Amino acid sequence: MLKDNLVRVQLSPKGEFAAPRPWAVTQSDEAWEAKAITVEAAESAIVIKTEQITVYIYRVPCRIVCFDQLGQSFAEDWGQGMAWSASGVSAWKRIEANEHFYGFGERTGWLDKLAEQKTNWTTDSLDYSSQTDEMYQAIPFFMALRPQLSYGIFLNSTFWSQFDLGAQQLGIWQMQTQATELDYYIIYGPEPAEILATYTELTGRMPLPPKWALGYHQCRWSYESEAVVRELAREFRQHRIPCDVIHFDIDYMRGYRVFTWHPQRFSNPQALIAELAEAGFKVVAIVDPGVKYEPEANYAVFDQGLAQDYFVRKADGVLFHGYVWPDKSVFPDFLRPEVRQWWGEQHKSLTEAGVAGIWNDMNEPAINDRPFGDPGEKIWFPLDAPQGPPEAQATHAEVHNLYGLNMAQASYEAMQQLRPQQRSFILTRSGFAGIQRWAAVWMGDNQSLWDHLEMSLPMLCNMGLSGVPFVGCDIGGFAGNATAELFARWMQVGMLYPLMRGHSAMTTARHEPWVFGDRVERICREYIELRYRLLPYLYSLFWQAATTGAPILRPLLYHYPQDAQTYNLYDQVLLGPSLMAAPIYRPGVEHRAVYLPAGTWYDWWTDQPYEGPIHILASAPLERMPLYAKAGAIIPMQSVVQSVEQAPEQLILRVYPGTGEQTLYEDDGQSFDYQTGAWCTTTYQIREQGEQLILEVVDKQGNWTPPLREVCVEFKGNLGQLLTLHTDLR
Ligand code: MIG
């Protein structure tokens, strides 16, 4: 019992436990301060009580079951309870009536995973579809939800593991892992928000990113030369389409050698990036883990890594190699701190040129699942390859899932060291539980298909429910060619992604916001502008995510866990608590059904109010993504800027009648000064008092003073009600 709502269960067939591996869990058991806990050892069971839950551990047969204060059971051992064999350990638990399953990290398909099997093994999941199991990320965490009660399970095993949510046996869920010990946590809610708060206390939270990372990112494989990049930047400003970030894909390197610049195509990156900075752009550069195997060629990264023995070797001591972009490649052992430090120092070649963000790709690791090398030679990462420092060695089987996590940690720490005054942005494709501490995550190689657009929202929602709030999918689809209509709809949805990045693959048609003609360009501009107008609201959501673990993009069940209508509602999302979108994700569709849960909702575009719970038919011509604000919402917005560093002239409070509160978080958006007090929060409140509506500032904290701007109140809804502004709203 670590906390009132947190139980750790460990089973060792040998009767003794291996030394703890602190890879995913940031807090040791001793660091928790469990409050009033009573333990009663009766003949049939040991009973542990906290202020929130009671846990029974029956002796014969050994069974664990938890109860909430109403006496409802949850996480109850069922079937065989716990068991072990030569190939691993397992536990079985009961699926309660009306129970549904969410989280599981990066998952295709729709929201609820009831009756499915989910494997945790990081994989370069090229060509994925709604049927794909293994993905780039492996996060062995989920939450089970039913009305009145939800709980989370974190299976603390980095080995291959699998959840079965009643696929094999109706009414029973199972977890199994190839580890020799069972180690899992039960986290009581009763609501998803509380589960996530505790889960992220256990595995860590996202650090506050630089504010520019919330702007629009433009990427392509590749903007292959300085000239192409200059032209791209010029087009954004000329078209007046806001954009903050340009990503450099693998062609900036010399022959795909990591930490080099191509001598002709990017002959003066420093000058280029300085010029881009003048125009308000930041640069993010891709970094792949595979180091070109190139003896005696003066390639320092290979030479140093080899000399210091930093690359993974097979069990027989022979250097392990695969075939990736640089052709024959070797792989740093990021599990070792000194390798992370050395790798981190290499980032200097990028930061010296002015690069402000690092994009880690291929870190599952991908080793030959692309058309590289000898097609007859299928290489696997040998599971018995030793990794880690000599005093705490592991096998690849144990730490395969950590490869991306450790690489992201190396990048994160490198950027802290190399750019100590400024926050940096790290993006990763692979990761494990806790990846939110080091990086934002994108969902890898999606396709320019309507069902990939549709799938993107439940994918990102399940990531958010797995403790990873800063996530996005490639807008427009990575592989394949978007049509104008698909692209317009995708940009509308993309405006909701915590990470808003357009990307496309080599040999596909161009996917920039202006390439589909005037009409789609106007739509892209409108929705990217809306994104920028919402920045004060969004940044406050990022702050909330950083401090509480709450997702930024949320499925409706997050705020309405008592409403079973929301349990399978995968095609509507909440951006924070106040805004709800019901996007279009099919061609030719201009109407759709929208579910509005209990309460009053206002149409964002027409201000029309609706009383939920209700289903309505929303009108959605191509220009319109149905969007709703909740009664009592106070949405802090700003005037449009072309990049985040431009100071907006206005702070706009968009206010909807009702009762509500909104905290606006502000700081300089780029330095670490907020960690020593240079931040401020302003809490606005709206309430109805008789015939009147009162809007006032009820709380101010922190000691940072935002730059001078005009504060405007945009009052929506019934103007018959008199609005009184109490005190100074600034
Ligand atoms: O083998 O760097 O998911 O975003 O553009 C492909 C080229 C390697 C895969 C990434 C994609 C990136 C691409 N990469």
Residues whose N, C-alpha, C, O or C-beta is under 5 A from the ligand:
A	BS01	MIG	W221 D249 I250 D361 R370 G444 D445
